Every structure is written in C-alpha cells, then in structure tokens.
Amino acid sequence: MPEIEVRPAQISEIPVLMSLEHYGKSDYVWQMERLVEETQLSVTFREVRLPRSVKVEYPYSMESLPERLRQQTILLAAVLNGEVVGYIGVEERLGTRTAWVAHLAVAAHCRREGIASALVLAAQGWAGRRGLRRMILETHSKNAPAIRMALKLGFEFSGYNDQYYANQDIALFFSSMLR
C-alpha cells in the first residue's frame, strides 16, 4: 500500500478538492423491499447485481459543495506523493456526540488503494479524541464500493431514509461505536 499522508485540509485547498471526481461506478445496488401489514412493518435490503455498470452521481449539488465543505467541523485531505488525492468532511453533532461523514471523495486514478479507508480511520481517531461516541457514514444505495468499505471497516447498517437526497435516492446510514 502506498504511503498516504492524512492531514487537515486548508480552506484554500477547496478548489483542489472540488476538482476530484465526485462520482463513481457500481455494478450493484442495495435494493429496498418494504412490507407493510396491519401489525408489522418489514424493510429489507439486498444487494442486487445490475445488468450494466451505472454512474453513481455525487448526492449533493456541486454548486453548494464549497460552502458545505467550509461548514464541516473538520476537513481532512489525503496526500500521495505530494498530490491531494482525496478528502473527508466530518460534522460534529454535539447533542448526540456523533461524528457525521457526508463528504468523502477520492481521485478516480487512486481508488482501491486504501485512501478512503485511511481517511475514515483518521476521522475516527479525531472523533475519538474529541470524546464523540460514534461515527455515522452516509451513502446512497447505489454506491456499492462505499457500502463495502464501510462494512469492511466494521461499520454496521443503522438505518435509511428513502427520500433523503434531492434526487430522491435512498440514503443508507452505517455507524461505528468509537468508545
């Protein structure tokens, strides 16, 4: 695995972060099935292989992203060979003592190199030092690579919202206890 440096990003680096590819490809989707009966509600997700790869769009508008990144409690950058190749944005939610990850991107030419995992682990370390209890990672149901990474890092499925994003994609939430 290459030597990845994870450090706080500077506000002046937001244009560099914005230049990273904020989309991916997926061959799978987590399909939701809901059963509603008089005395029972059942929701099931299952991974389904798609007939062809789909482009997984970033769930937030690129126009609003610079301001969203400025509002994060911490913004970490991944640097490889002197080049910023990824970032993670984490919002601290004090009421629930939760670190919320809504922004995570890695340059396409550097994916599957452990960079996203290094960013998540660094963010978990930061959150733990701040005394936060858990971390929530948000992604949409089409982002199979992000879902697999979350599960690989020990995150557990903890919920969904079926109309969370502006494009009505289903948001999936994965959580990890920090203490």
C-alpha positions in Angstrom: 0.0 0.0 0.0 1.4 3.5 -0.9 2.4 5.9 1.9 -0.7 8.1 2.4 -0.5 11.3 4.5 -3.8 12.4 6.0 -3.8 16.0 7.3 -6.2 18.8 7.9 -7.2 20.4 4.6 -6.8 24.2 4.2 -9.8 26.3 3.1 -7.6 27.5 0.2 -7.5 23.8 -1.0 -11.2 23.6 -1.5 -10.8 24.3 -5.3 -8.4 21.3 -5.4 -10.9 19.1 -3.5 -13.6 20.2 -5.9 -11.5 19.1 -8.9 -11.6 15.5 -7.7 -14.0 13.2 -9.4 -17.2 13.1 -7.2 -18.8 10.2 -9.0 -18.1 6.5 -9.3 -19.3 3.4 -11.0 -21.2 0.5 -9.5 -22.3 -2.9 -10.7 -24.6 -3.4 -7.6 -27.3 -1.6 -5.8 -28.8 -2.2 -2.4 -32.5 -2.7 -3.3 -35.1 -1.9 -0.7 -38.2 -4.1 -0.2 -40.9 -2.9 2.2 -43.8 -4.9 3.5 -46.5 -3.1 5.5 -49.2 -5.1 7.2 -51.6 -4.2 9.9 -49.4 -5.2 12.8 -46.0 -5.4 11.1 -43.6 -3.3 9.1 -40.7 -5.0 7.5 -37.9 -3.4 5.5 -35.2 -5.5 3.8 -32.2 -4.5 1.7 -30.4 -6.9 -0.5 -27.5 -6.4 -2.9 -28.6 -6.9 -6.5 -26.2 -7.1 -9.4 -27.2 -4.6 -12.1 -27.3 -5.6 -15.8 -24.7 -3.0 -16.6 -22.5 -0.6 -14.6 -24.2 2.7 -13.6 -22.6 6.0 -12.9 -23.0 6.9 -9.2 -23.5 10.6 -9.0 -22.5 12.7 -6.0 -25.7 13.2 -4.0 -25.2 16.9 -3.4 -25.0 19.7 -5.9 -21.5 20.7 -6.9 -22.6 24.4 -6.7 -23.3 24.1 -3.0 -20.4 21.8 -2.2 -17.7 24.5 -1.5 -20.0 26.1 1.2 -20.8 22.6 2.6 -17.1 21.8 2.9 -16.4 25.1 4.7 -19.1 24.2 7.2 -17.6 20.9 8.2 -16.2 20.6 11.7 -13.1 19.0 10.2 -12.0 18.5 6.7 -9.1 16.1 6.2 -7.1 15.7 3.0 -5.2 12.6 1.8 -1.9 13.3 0.1 0.0 10.8 -2.0 3.4 11.8 -3.5 2.7 15.4 -2.8 -0.7 15.4 -4.6 -4.1 15.8 -2.8 -6.0 12.7 -3.9 -8.9 12.6 -1.5 -10.8 14.2 1.3 -13.3 13.6 4.1 -15.7 16.1 5.7 -17.0 15.4 9.1 -19.6 17.3 11.1 -19.6 17.1 14.9 -23.1 16.8 16.3 -22.7 17.5 20.0 -26.3 16.7 21.1 -25.8 13.1 20.1 -21.9 13.1 20.4 -21.8 11.8 16.8 -19.3 12.4 14.0 -21.3 12.5 10.8 -19.5 11.8 7.5 -21.4 13.1 4.5 -18.5 14.0 2.2 -15.8 11.6 1.0 -14.1 11.6 -2.3 -11.0 10.0 -3.8 -9.4 10.7 -7.2 -10.5 8.1 -9.7 -6.9 7.1 -10.5 -6.3 6.4 -6.8 -9.3 4.3 -5.9 -9.0 0.8 -4.4 -5.6 1.9 -2.9 -6.9 2.3 0.7 -7.1 6.0 0.6 -10.8 6.3 1.6 -10.2 3.8 4.4 -7.2 5.8 5.6 -9.4 9.0 5.6 -12.2 7.2 7.6 -9.8 5.8 10.1 -8.1 9.2 10.6 -11.6 10.8 11.1 -12.5 8.1 13.6 -9.3 8.9 15.5 -10.1 12.6 15.5 -13.7 11.9 16.7 -12.5 9.6 19.4 -10.0 12.2 20.7 -12.9 14.7 20.9 -14.9 12.3 23.1 -17.5 11.5 20.5 -19.4 8.2 20.9 -20.0 7.1 17.4 -19.5 7.8 13.7 -22.2 7.7 11.1 -21.2 7.3 7.4 -23.9 8.3 4.9 -24.1 7.0 1.4 -26.7 6.2 -1.2 -27.9 2.7 -2.1 -26.2 2.7 -5.5 -22.7 3.3 -4.0 -21.7 -0.4 -3.5 -18.0 0.5 -3.2 -18.7 2.8 -0.2 -21.0 0.3 1.4 -18.4 -2.5 1.1 -15.7 -0.2 2.6 -18.0 0.7 5.5 -18.7 -2.9 6.2 -15.0 -3.8 5.9 -14.1 -1.1 8.4 -16.6 -2.6 10.9 -19.5 -0.2 10.4 -23.0 -1.7 10.8 -26.1 -0.8 8.9 -28.1 1.5 11.1 -30.9 3.0 9.0 -32.1 4.6 5.9 -34.1 7.5 4.5 -35.9 6.8 1.3 -36.2 10.4 0.2 -33.1 11.9 1.8 -31.3 13.4 -1.3 -32.7 16.0 -3.7 -32.8 13.4 -6.5 -34.9 11.1 -4.2 -32.2 8.4 -4.0 -32.3 6.3 -0.8 -29.7 7.2 1.8 -28.2 4.4 3.8 -26.5 5.0 7.2 -23.8 3.0 8.7 -22.5 3.5 12.2 -19.5 2.6 14.3 -19.1 3.0 18.0 -15.9 4.9 18.9 -15.6 4.1 22.6 
